[in-house]
Amino acid sequence: MLKRALGSTGIDVSVLGLGTVKIGRNQQVKYPSGFELPDDQSVIGLFELARSLGINFIDTAPAYGSSEQRLGELLPDRHDWVIETKVGEIFEDGKSRFDFSYDHTVASIEQSLKKLKRDVIDVVLVHSDGNDMDIINDQPVFDALESLKGRGLIKAYGMSSKTLEGGCWVVENCDVVMATANLDYDEERPVLELAEKLHKGVIIKKGLQSGHADSASGGSGVETAFEHILSLPGVSSMIVGTINQSHLRDNVRIVNKTLSS
Ligand SMILES: NC(=O)c1ccc[n+]([C@@H]2O[C@H](COP(=O)([O-])OP(=O)(O)OC[C@H]3O[C@@H](n4cnc5c(N)ncnc54)[C@H](OP(=O)(O)O)[C@@H]3O)[C@@H](O)[C@H]2O)c1
């Protein structure tokens, strides 16, 4: 699997990264069908397969239930992966709430470091509640992240943004942006173009429309979805969530084929 520079961070990430919502949370999610959380052996098998296929980039968040904890406990060769986590969203008792305060941000990273069993986290994204510009203008979360970076506890930061304006601000002021792009949604393309121009990292989320791109779910097919994402400007990596080893193999095969054609 090809690796690309994550903007100017000095970190190289596989073009396909692994999303881990489904190893930690199965409530209040938007996938086509319900599922049980996989057991430890299945999760270890998934990580080992990902690694053997050349994936080195893994996305998690405190809001993904037990995902961070399970990564800390089950990820083989924990220090060889580029781990991305988030701050700002807390999922408790089946509900999300948001806290972008300075103290919460610092406490959240301290918790993530413990759960992930790492001394440093590679990439941290502000988990937007949808009001990107309110967070940017009114909350101290980015000051806290800058200070954590200065202390050497995180290497790079940005936002998993939800708006064009927010995404562009993130590109101009941070190291990386996580943006949505898929066959049904193109509104954030200028974010990708700006990031390419400014050499900032771009991570795509929801490229398979949370599974709805699959033709079995009425979409135009996973292969078409990957080809579309990989044709977009500035993309460093695309995070795709799966707990199905056969899907993981298919996804790597499609990405490798698309990149070599
Ligand atoms: N920061 C944020 O705000 C945010 C929001 C959403 C997501 N994310 C991150 O991005 C990751 C991906 O987002 P997502 O999970 O919403 O959406 P996604 O990657 O677009 O889709 C994941 C879904 O696609 C299915 N899938 C994967 N490969 C497939 C294949 N080859 N054929 C058919 N179905 C396939 C998976 O089911 P199987 O398990 O059955 O393969 C899963 O249900 C998440 O895991 C998370 O890490 C971040």
The ligand as an SDF file (V2000), in Angstrom:
LIG
                    3D

 48 52  0  0  0  0  0  0  0  0999 V2000
  -14.5280   12.6080   12.7380 N   0  0  0  0  0  0  0  0  0  0  0  0
  -15.7560   12.3980   12.4110 C   0  0  0  0  0  0  0  0  0  0  0  0
  -16.6160   13.2300   12.6080 O   0  0  0  0  0  0  0  0  0  0  0  0
  -16.0460   11.1190   11.7750 C   0  0  0  0  0  0  0  0  0  0  0  0
  -17.3170   10.8750   11.3700 C   0  0  0  0  0  0  0  0  0  0  0  0
  -17.5540    9.6890   10.7680 C   0  0  0  0  0  0  0  0  0  0  0  0
  -16.5310    8.8190   10.6060 C   0  0  0  0  0  0  0  0  0  0  0  0
  -15.2890    9.0660   11.0130 N   0  0  0  0  0  0  0  0  0  0  0  0
  -14.1650    8.1000   10.8510 C   0  0  0  0  0  0  0  0  0  0  0  0
  -14.1580    7.6790    9.5510 O   0  0  0  0  0  0  0  0  0  0  0  0
  -14.3500    6.2540    9.5270 C   0  0  0  0  0  0  0  0  0  0  0  0
  -15.2140    5.9400    8.3670 C   0  0  0  0  0  0  0  0  0  0  0  0
  -16.4770    6.5530    8.4900 O   0  0  0  0  0  0  0  0  0  0  0  0
  -17.7970    5.7080    8.4920 P   0  0  0  0  0  0  0  0  0  0  0  0
  -17.5270    4.4480    9.2520 O   0  0  0  0  0  0  0  0  0  0  0  0
  -18.9320    6.5550    8.9060 O   0  0  0  0  0  0  0  0  0  0  0  0
  -18.0370    5.4810    6.9790 O   0  0  0  0  0  0  0  0  0  0  0  0
  -17.3750    4.7520    5.7240 P   0  0  0  0  0  0  0  0  0  0  0  0
  -15.9530    4.4290    5.8780 O   0  0  0  0  0  0  0  0  0  0  0  0
  -17.8370    5.5730    4.5950 O   0  0  0  0  0  0  0  0  0  0  0  0
  -18.1780    3.3730    5.7270 O   0  0  0  0  0  0  0  0  0  0  0  0
  -17.9890    2.3620    6.6310 C   0  0  0  0  0  0  0  0  0  0  0  0
  -19.0440    1.3250    6.3370 C   0  0  0  0  0  0  0  0  0  0  0  0
  -18.7770    0.8000    5.0490 O   0  0  0  0  0  0  0  0  0  0  0  0
  -18.8220   -0.5970    5.0970 C   0  0  0  0  0  0  0  0  0  0  0  0
  -17.8210   -1.1000    4.1720 N   0  0  0  0  0  0  0  0  0  0  0  0
  -16.4720   -0.9450    4.2230 C   0  0  0  0  0  0  0  0  0  0  0  0
  -15.8760   -1.5650    3.1900 N   0  0  0  0  0  0  0  0  0  0  0  0
  -16.8780   -2.1330    2.4610 C   0  0  0  0  0  0  0  0  0  0  0  0
  -16.9000   -2.9380    1.2930 C   0  0  0  0  0  0  0  0  0  0  0  0
  -15.7690   -3.2670    0.6480 N   0  0  0  0  0  0  0  0  0  0  0  0
  -18.0880   -3.3650    0.8290 N   0  0  0  0  0  0  0  0  0  0  0  0
  -19.2470   -3.0340    1.4640 C   0  0  0  0  0  0  0  0  0  0  0  0
  -19.2940   -2.2870    2.5860 N   0  0  0  0  0  0  0  0  0  0  0  0
  -18.1160   -1.8440    3.0860 C   0  0  0  0  0  0  0  0  0  0  0  0
  -18.5270   -0.9810    6.5150 C   0  0  0  0  0  0  0  0  0  0  0  0
  -19.1980   -2.1860    6.8400 O   0  0  0  0  0  0  0  0  0  0  0  0
  -18.3730   -3.5470    7.2030 P   0  0  0  0  0  0  0  0  0  0  0  0
  -17.9160   -3.3690    8.6170 O   0  0  0  0  0  0  0  0  0  0  0  0
  -19.4180   -4.5860    7.0270 O   0  0  0  0  0  0  0  0  0  0  0  0
  -17.2650   -3.6330    6.2240 O   0  0  0  0  0  0  0  0  0  0  0  0
  -19.0930    0.1870    7.3100 C   0  0  0  0  0  0  0  0  0  0  0  0
  -20.4300   -0.0680    7.6640 O   0  0  0  0  0  0  0  0  0  0  0  0
  -14.9490    5.8740   10.8600 C   0  0  0  0  0  0  0  0  0  0  0  0
  -14.6690    4.5360   11.2490 O   0  0  0  0  0  0  0  0  0  0  0  0
  -14.2770    6.8810   11.7290 C   0  0  0  0  0  0  0  0  0  0  0  0
  -13.0170    6.3640   12.1070 O   0  0  0  0  0  0  0  0  0  0  0  0
  -15.0330   10.2120   11.5880 C   0  0  0  0  0  0  0  0  0  0  0  0
  1  2  1  0
  2  3  2  0
  2  4  1  0
  4  5  1  0
  4 48  2  0
  5  6  2  0
  6  7  1  0
  7  8  2  0
  8  9  1  0
  8 48  1  0
  9 10  1  0
  9 46  1  0
 10 11  1  0
 11 12  1  0
 11 44  1  0
 12 13  1  0
 13 14  1  0
 14 15  2  0
 14 16  1  0
 14 17  1  0
 17 18  1  0
 18 19  2  0
 18 20  1  0
 18 21  1  0
 21 22  1  0
 22 23  1  0
 23 24  1  0
 23 42  1  0
 24 25  1  0
 25 26  1  0
 25 36  1  0
 26 27  1  0
 26 35  1  0
 27 28  2  0
 28 29  1  0
 29 30  1  0
 29 35  2  0
 30 31  1  0
 30 32  2  0
 32 33  1  0
 33 34  2  0
 34 35  1  0
 36 37  1  0
 36 42  1  0
 37 38  1  0
 38 39  2  0
 38 40  1  0
 38 41  1  0
 42 43  1  0
 44 45  1  0
 44 46  1  0
 46 47  1  0
M  CHG  2   8   1  16  -1
M  END
$$$$
